[in-house]
Amino acid sequence: MSVAPPRPALLLLAYLAFVSLGLPDGLLGVGWPSISAEFGVPTGAVGLVLTAGTIGYLTSSVLAGFTLARLGVGRLLAGSTLLASLALTGYATAPALTVLICCALVLGLGSGAIDSGLNAYAAGAFGARHMNWMHAFFGLGVAIGPLVMTAMLSTGAGWRWGYAVTAAAQLVLATAFALTVGAWRDRTGGPTSPKRAAPADHTAGAPPANATGGPVGHPARGPVDDAARGPVDDAARGPVDDAAVARHGRPVDDAAARVGAPEPAAMRIAETLRLPAVWFGALAFAIYVAIEVSAGLYAFLLLTEGRGLPATVAGLSVSGYWGSLFVGRVVQGLVAERLGTDRVLRGSLLGMTAGAVLIALPAPGWVSVAGLVVLGFAAAPVFPLLTLTTAERVGRQHADRVIGVQIGAAGIGAALIPAGLGVLLGDTSVRLLGPVLTVLAVALLVAHAAAARRTAAPAG
């Protein structure tokens, strides 16, 4: 029984799209001193730009999950990438800060829809390895952004050209999405994968028939002996989902595991929002992103002011944290396909707690540095694997909508919790960073356990 791999062209576009998501974040950090000087605004005014971008991101990421079935993934990605390109062009030509803020809102609208749409598609079409690698490319984009802006500033071209170059790259990507709209319609692994008829009702206990009339394994009993049932036409049955193989360690005969199966009937929005797993899952995403962002944002202060390390060592240590996150997604993408996503996800959540505890210990600075590396490496696969397993928690018919809600919750977690933590650390001591990260890591374990208690019928 063969497993059809993702289409190489779509996989490449997904990787490039996540690079493009990270690029603007990297541009702003390096370019803002020049922007604020040209517009004559204080450094703190960057908060207005970030707030506008967050509002747009949250709005579109949530709405994308509910409109994905109507628009289609290809159209959503093409339109959203074009919107991002227009917004970046606005950055490059903005005459005043108010225009820049409006462009940030539009950029957030485009970015949120790209993030939500691609995650929803990848959760059904990609396996654990490619899901992790796709998110690793976001980190690559964040790293490339400062290089692009630095190159523009060092050559005297100015900050506007940094955004202009990125806008042109986004326009090329939007064109590629527009030319491949049809290829994104079917979440199958290959271009020749056929559709198959809807499975028969399993409630009577009789094994359902496949498209050729032969019996297939009942989900409750596992696969039927191939020798006893005779040959089965794999092409007629449709391809096996990479993600299902990664989770269970073998191909399964459940209709939910076949990405070539027909899309489920449309569900009312209220039915989706009534599921407790939706909100526990959203909470898990918010907490996870809060941990990832807070550790990277305040680790430098902890290591210098709280642990007495030199600034150079602290800076390299923070780079090591982000580097471990990138390497972890590349490495654990392979591990998840061998061990299964459930094992890797549970181990990662426990590893995050262990890393946070190391950061919290009143020990020499190298212990906190080790904790940062452990935290980053353990956290690496959590976001992509939580996304990949969404259908297991809420049912396949709700998955696209719920992924949109989860991406929106992640944006809220990235904005509100680190901001509140910054106020807390400023009023008390930066040494509280470790204990707060530990509390959040434990809360993440609890939220994931609650979300894993499925309240919906099996996907499909």
C-alpha positions as CSV (number, residue, x, y, z in Angstrom):
1,M,0.0,0.0,0.0
2,S,1.8,3.1,-1.2
3,V,1.8,6.5,0.4
4,A,1.6,9.3,-2.2
5,P,4.0,12.1,-1.4
6,P,3.0,15.8,-1.5
7,R,3.3,17.5,-4.9
8,P,6.9,18.9,-5.1
9,A,5.7,22.2,-6.7
10,L,3.1,22.8,-4.0
11,L,5.6,21.9,-1.3
12,L,8.1,24.4,-2.7
13,L,5.4,27.1,-2.8
14,A,4.4,26.4,0.8
15,Y,8.0,26.7,1.9
16,L,8.5,30.0,0.0
17,A,5.2,31.3,1.4
18,F,6.4,30.8,5.0
19,V,9.7,32.5,4.1
20,S,7.7,35.4,2.9
21,L,5.7,35.5,6.1
22,G,8.9,35.9,8.1
23,L,10.5,38.5,5.9
24,P,8.5,41.6,7.0
25,D,9.2,40.8,10.7
26,G,12.9,40.9,10.1
27,L,12.7,44.1,8.0
28,L,11.0,46.2,10.6
29,G,13.5,45.7,13.4
30,V,16.5,46.9,11.3
31,G,14.6,49.5,9.4
32,W,12.7,51.2,12.2
33,P,15.4,53.6,13.4
34,S,15.7,55.0,9.9
35,I,11.9,55.1,9.5
36,S,11.3,56.9,12.8
37,A,14.1,59.4,12.0
38,E,12.6,60.2,8.5
39,F,9.1,60.6,9.8
40,G,10.1,62.5,13.0
41,V,8.3,60.1,15.4
42,P,9.6,58.6,18.7
43,T,11.0,55.0,18.8
44,G,7.9,53.9,20.8
45,A,5.7,54.7,17.8
46,V,6.6,51.3,16.4
47,G,3.9,49.9,18.8
48,L,1.2,51.6,16.6
49,V,2.5,49.7,13.6
50,L,2.7,46.4,15.4
51,T,-0.8,46.9,16.9
52,A,-2.3,47.6,13.5
53,G,-0.6,44.5,12.0
54,T,-1.8,42.3,14.8
55,I,-5.4,43.5,14.4
56,G,-5.3,42.6,10.7
57,Y,-3.6,39.3,11.3
58,L,-6.1,38.2,13.9
59,T,-9.1,39.2,11.8
60,S,-8.0,37.4,8.6
61,S,-6.6,34.3,10.3
62,V,-9.9,33.6,12.0
63,L,-12.0,34.5,9.0
64,A,-9.9,32.4,6.7
65,G,-10.7,29.2,8.5
66,F,-14.5,29.9,8.0
67,T,-14.2,31.0,4.3
68,L,-11.6,28.4,3.1
69,A,-14.2,26.0,1.8
70,R,-16.0,28.7,-0.2
71,L,-12.9,30.4,-1.7
72,G,-10.6,27.4,-2.1
73,V,-7.0,27.3,-0.8
74,G,-5.4,28.4,-4.1
75,R,-7.6,31.5,-4.5
76,L,-7.1,32.4,-0.8
77,L,-3.3,32.2,-1.1
78,A,-3.1,34.1,-4.4
79,G,-5.3,36.9,-3.2
80,S,-3.7,37.2,0.2
81,T,-0.1,37.2,-1.2
82,L,-1.1,39.9,-3.7
83,L,-2.6,41.9,-0.7
84,A,0.7,41.5,1.2
85,S,2.6,42.7,-1.9
86,L,0.5,45.8,-2.2
87,A,0.9,46.5,1.5
88,L,4.7,46.3,1.3
89,T,4.6,48.6,-1.7
90,G,2.7,51.0,0.5
91,Y,5.5,50.7,3.1
92,A,8.0,51.6,0.4
93,T,6.1,54.7,-0.8
94,A,4.5,55.9,2.5
95,P,4.7,59.7,2.9
96,A,3.8,59.6,6.7
97,L,3.5,57.3,9.7
98,T,-0.3,57.2,9.4
99,V,-0.1,55.7,5.9
100,L,2.5,53.2,7.2
101,I,0.0,52.1,10.0
102,C,-2.7,51.6,7.4
103,C,-0.3,49.5,5.3
104,A,0.5,47.4,8.4
105,L,-3.2,46.6,8.9
106,V,-3.4,45.5,5.2
107,L,-0.2,43.5,5.6
108,G,-1.6,41.8,8.7
109,L,-4.8,40.9,6.7
110,G,-2.7,39.2,4.0
111,S,-0.3,37.5,6.3
112,G,-3.0,36.1,8.6
113,A,-4.9,34.5,5.7
114,I,-1.7,33.0,4.2
115,D,-0.7,31.5,7.6
116,S,-4.2,30.1,8.3
117,G,-4.8,28.9,4.8
118,L,-1.5,27.1,4.4
119,N,-1.7,25.5,7.8
120,A,-5.2,24.2,7.1
121,Y,-4.1,22.8,3.7
122,A,-0.8,21.3,5.1
123,A,-2.7,19.6,8.0
124,G,-4.5,17.5,5.5
125,A,-2.0,17.1,2.7
126,F,1.5,17.1,4.3
127,G,3.0,14.6,6.8
128,A,4.8,15.5,10.0
129,R,8.2,16.0,8.4
130,H,7.0,18.6,5.8
131,M,4.8,20.3,8.4
132,N,7.8,20.9,10.6
133,W,10.0,22.0,7.8
134,M,7.4,24.4,6.5
135,H,7.4,26.2,9.8
136,A,11.2,26.1,10.0
137,F,11.2,28.2,6.8
138,F,9.4,30.9,8.6
139,G,12.4,31.2,10.9
140,L,14.6,31.4,7.8
141,G,12.5,34.3,6.5
142,V,12.9,36.1,9.8
143,A,16.6,35.6,9.5
144,I,16.8,36.8,5.8
145,G,14.7,40.0,6.5
146,P,17.5,41.8,8.5
147,L,20.0,40.9,5.9
148,V,17.9,42.4,3.1
149,M,17.3,45.6,5.0
150,T,21.0,45.8,6.2
151,A,22.1,45.4,2.6
152,M,19.8,48.3,1.4
153,L,21.0,50.6,4.2
154,S,24.7,49.8,3.8
155,T,24.6,50.5,0.1
156,G,22.8,53.8,0.7
157,A,19.6,52.8,-1.1
158,G,17.6,53.4,2.1
159,W,14.9,51.5,4.0
160,R,12.2,52.0,1.4
161,W,14.1,49.7,-1.1
162,G,14.2,46.9,1.5
163,Y,10.4,46.9,1.4
164,A,10.3,47.4,-2.4
165,V,12.5,44.3,-3.0
166,T,10.3,42.2,-0.6
167,A,7.1,43.5,-2.3
168,A,8.5,42.4,-5.7
169,A,9.2,38.9,-4.3
170,Q,5.7,38.7,-2.9
171,L,4.2,39.6,-6.3
172,V,6.2,36.8,-7.9
173,L,4.8,34.4,-5.3
174,A,1.3,35.6,-5.8
175,T,1.6,35.0,-9.5
176,A,2.8,31.5,-8.8
177,F,-0.2,30.8,-6.5
178,A,-2.6,32.2,-9.2
179,L,-1.1,29.9,-11.8
180,T,-1.5,26.8,-9.6
181,V,-5.0,27.5,-8.2
182,G,-6.3,24.2,-9.7
183,A,-3.6,22.2,-8.1
184,W,-4.5,23.3,-4.6
185,R,-8.1,22.1,-4.9
186,D,-7.5,18.5,-4.0
187,R,-5.5,17.6,-0.9
188,T,-4.0,14.5,-2.5
189,G,-0.4,13.5,-2.7
190,G,-0.1,13.3,-6.4
191,P,-1.7,14.7,-9.6
192,T,-3.3,11.4,-10.6
193,S,-4.9,10.5,-7.3
194,P,-8.6,9.8,-8.1
195,K,-11.6,10.5,-5.9
196,R,-13.4,7.7,-4.4
197,A,-17.0,7.2,-3.3
198,A,-18.1,8.0,0.2
199,P,-17.7,5.2,2.6
200,A,-20.7,3.2,3.7
201,D,-22.2,3.5,7.1
202,H,-20.2,1.4,9.6
203,T,-22.7,1.3,12.4
204,A,-24.1,-2.0,11.4
205,G,-20.8,-3.7,12.0
206,A,-20.3,-5.0,8.5
207,P,-17.1,-4.2,6.7
208,P,-17.7,-1.4,4.1
209,A,-16.8,-2.0,0.5
210,N,-14.1,-0.1,-1.3
211,A,-14.5,1.4,-4.8
212,T,-13.8,-1.9,-6.5
213,G,-16.3,-3.8,-4.3
214,G,-13.7,-5.6,-2.0
215,P,-13.8,-5.3,1.8
216,V,-11.6,-2.9,3.7
217,G,-10.6,-3.0,7.3
218,H,-13.1,-1.7,9.9
219,P,-11.6,1.3,11.8
220,A,-12.4,-0.4,15.2
221,R,-10.7,-3.6,14.4
222,G,-7.6,-2.5,12.4
223,P,-6.6,-3.7,8.9
224,V,-8.0,-7.0,7.6
225,D,-5.5,-9.7,6.6
226,D,-4.6,-9.0,3.0
227,A,-4.2,-12.7,2.2
228,A,-7.7,-13.4,3.4
229,R,-9.4,-10.6,1.6
230,G,-7.4,-10.8,-1.7
231,P,-5.8,-8.0,-3.6
232,V,-7.1,-4.5,-3.3
233,D,-6.8,-1.8,-5.9
234,D,-4.9,1.0,-4.2
235,A,-5.6,3.4,-7.0
236,A,-9.3,3.0,-6.6
237,R,-9.2,3.5,-2.9
238,G,-7.2,6.7,-3.0
239,P,-3.8,7.6,-1.4
240,V,-3.0,7.2,2.2
241,D,-2.5,10.4,4.2
242,D,1.1,11.0,5.3
243,A,-0.1,12.5,8.5
244,A,-2.2,9.4,9.4
245,V,0.8,7.1,8.8
246,A,3.0,9.4,10.9
247,R,0.6,9.3,13.8
248,H,-0.2,5.6,13.8
249,G,3.0,4.1,12.5
250,R,1.2,2.3,9.7
251,P,-1.3,3.0,6.9
252,V,-4.9,2.8,8.2
253,D,-8.0,1.9,6.4
254,D,-10.2,4.5,8.0
255,A,-11.8,6.8,5.5
256,A,-10.5,9.7,7.6
257,A,-6.9,8.8,6.8
258,R,-7.4,9.1,3.0
259,V,-7.0,12.6,1.7
260,G,-8.6,11.5,-1.5
261,A,-11.9,10.9,0.3
262,P,-14.8,13.4,-0.4
263,E,-15.0,16.5,1.6
264,P,-17.5,16.2,4.5
265,A,-20.8,18.0,4.4
266,A,-20.7,21.6,5.5
267,M,-21.2,22.1,9.2
268,R,-22.8,25.2,10.8
269,I,-20.4,27.6,12.4
270,A,-22.2,27.3,15.8
271,E,-21.6,23.5,15.8
272,T,-17.9,24.1,15.5
273,L,-17.7,26.8,18.2
274,R,-19.7,24.6,20.6
275,L,-16.9,22.1,20.8
276,P,-14.8,22.4,24.0
277,A,-11.8,21.1,22.1
278,V,-11.8,24.2,19.9
279,W,-11.3,26.5,22.9
280,F,-8.8,24.3,24.8
281,G,-6.9,24.0,21.5
282,A,-6.9,27.8,21.0
283,L,-5.7,28.2,24.5
284,A,-2.8,25.8,23.9
285,F,-1.8,27.8,20.8
286,A,-1.9,31.1,22.7
287,I,0.2,29.8,25.6
288,Y,2.7,28.1,23.3
289,V,3.4,31.2,21.2
290,A,3.6,33.3,24.4
291,I,6.3,31.0,25.7
292,E,8.3,31.1,22.4
293,V,8.1,34.9,22.0
294,S,8.7,35.7,25.7
295,A,11.8,33.5,26.0
296,G,13.3,35.2,22.9
297,L,12.3,38.7,23.9
298,Y,13.5,38.7,27.5
299,A,16.3,36.2,27.6
300,F,18.9,38.8,26.9
301,L,17.8,40.9,29.9
302,L,17.8,37.8,32.2
303,L,21.2,36.7,31.2
304,T,22.8,40.1,31.5
305,E,21.0,41.7,34.5
306,G,19.8,38.5,36.2
307,R,22.8,36.2,35.6
308,G,25.6,38.6,35.1
309,L,26.8,37.3,31.7
310,P,28.6,39.7,29.2
311,A,26.4,41.3,26.6
312,T,28.2,39.4,23.8
313,V,27.7,36.0,25.4
314,A,24.1,36.8,26.1
315,G,23.5,37.9,22.5
316,L,25.0,34.7,21.2
317,S,22.9,32.7,23.7
318,V,19.7,34.3,22.4
319,S,20.8,33.5,18.8
320,G,21.4,29.9,20.0
321,Y,17.8,29.8,21.3
322,W,16.4,30.8,17.9
323,G,18.8,28.5,16.2
324,S,17.8,25.5,18.3
325,L,14.1,26.3,17.3
326,F,15.1,26.1,13.6
327,V,17.3,23.0,13.9
328,G,14.6,21.3,16.1
329,R,12.0,21.7,13.4
330,V,14.3,20.2,10.8
331,V,15.4,17.3,12.9
332,Q,12.2,16.5,14.7
333,G,10.2,16.6,11.4
334,L,12.1,13.3,10.6
335,V,11.7,11.9,14.1
336,A,8.0,12.5,14.1
337,E,7.5,10.4,11.1
338,R,9.3,7.5,12.7
339,L,7.9,7.7,16.3
340,G,4.5,9.2,15.5
341,T,3.3,12.7,16.2
342,D,1.6,11.9,19.5
343,R,4.8,10.7,21.1
344,V,6.9,13.5,19.8
345,L,4.3,16.1,20.9
346,R,4.1,14.8,24.4
347,G,7.9,14.6,24.7
348,S,8.2,18.1,23.4
349,L,5.8,19.5,25.9
350,L,7.6,17.8,28.8
351,G,10.9,19.1,27.3
352,M,9.6,22.6,27.3
353,T,8.8,22.3,31.0
354,A,12.3,21.0,31.7
355,G,13.9,23.8,29.8
356,A,11.8,26.4,31.7
357,V,12.8,24.9,35.0
358,L,16.5,25.2,34.1
359,I,16.0,28.8,33.2
360,A,14.2,29.4,36.6
361,L,16.9,27.8,38.7
362,P,19.0,30.4,40.7
363,A,22.1,28.8,39.2
364,P,25.1,30.1,37.2
365,G,24.4,31.7,33.8
366,W,25.4,28.6,31.8
367,V,22.5,26.7,33.3
368,S,20.0,29.3,32.1
369,V,21.7,29.2,28.6
370,A,21.3,25.4,28.6
371,G,17.7,25.9,29.6
372,L,17.1,28.2,26.6
373,V,18.6,25.7,24.2
374,V,16.5,22.9,25.6
375,L,13.4,25.0,25.6
376,G,14.0,26.0,21.9
377,F,14.7,22.5,20.7
378,A,11.8,21.0,22.6
379,A,9.4,23.8,21.5
380,A,10.3,23.4,17.8
381,P,7.7,20.8,16.6
382,V,4.9,21.9,18.9
383,F,3.2,24.5,16.7
384,P,3.3,22.4,13.5
385,L,2.3,19.2,15.2
386,L,-0.6,20.8,17.1
387,T,-1.8,22.1,13.8
388,L,-1.3,18.7,12.1
389,T,-3.4,16.9,14.7
390,T,-6.3,19.4,14.8
391,A,-8.7,17.0,13.0
392,E,-8.0,14.3,15.6
393,R,-9.2,16.7,18.3
394,V,-12.3,18.2,16.6
395,G,-13.1,16.1,13.6
396,R,-12.2,16.6,10.0
397,Q,-15.4,18.5,9.2
398,H,-14.4,21.2,11.6
399,A,-10.6,21.2,11.1
400,D,-10.2,24.1,8.6
401,R,-12.3,26.5,10.7
402,V,-10.6,25.5,14.0
403,I,-7.1,26.0,12.5
404,G,-8.1,29.5,11.7
405,V,-9.3,30.1,15.3
406,Q,-6.0,28.6,16.6
407,I,-3.9,30.8,14.4
408,G,-5.8,33.8,15.6
409,A,-5.3,32.7,19.3
410,A,-1.6,32.3,18.6
411,G,-1.5,36.0,17.5
412,I,-3.3,37.1,20.7
413,G,-0.9,35.0,22.8
414,A,2.1,36.6,21.0
415,A,0.8,40.1,21.6
416,L,-0.8,40.1,25.1
417,I,1.1,37.7,27.3
418,P,4.6,38.9,26.5
419,A,3.4,42.5,26.9
420,G,2.0,41.8,30.3
421,L,5.1,39.8,31.3
422,G,7.2,42.8,30.3
423,V,5.2,45.0,32.8
424,L,5.6,42.4,35.5
425,L,9.4,42.0,35.0
426,G,9.8,45.8,34.9
427,D,7.9,46.2,38.2
428,T,9.6,43.3,40.0
429,S,12.7,41.4,38.8
430,V,13.8,39.9,35.5
431,R,14.6,36.8,37.4
432,L,10.9,36.0,37.4
433,L,11.1,35.1,33.7
434,G,12.0,31.5,34.4
435,P,9.3,30.9,37.0
436,V,6.7,32.5,34.7
437,L,7.8,30.3,31.7
438,T,7.6,27.3,33.9
439,V,4.0,28.1,34.9
440,L,3.1,28.7,31.3
441,A,4.7,25.4,30.2
442,V,2.7,23.5,32.8
443,A,-0.5,25.3,31.7
444,L,0.3,24.3,28.1
445,L,0.5,20.6,29.2
446,V,-2.9,20.9,30.9
447,A,-4.5,22.8,27.9
448,H,-3.3,20.2,25.4
449,A,-4.5,17.3,27.6
450,A,-8.0,18.9,27.8
451,A,-8.1,19.6,24.0
452,A,-7.1,16.0,23.3
453,R,-10.4,14.8,24.8
454,R,-12.3,14.7,21.5
455,T,-15.9,15.9,21.5
456,A,-16.6,15.3,17.9
457,A,-17.1,12.1,15.8
458,P,-14.0,10.7,14.0
459,A,-12.9,12.8,11.1
460,G,-14.5,12.1,7.8
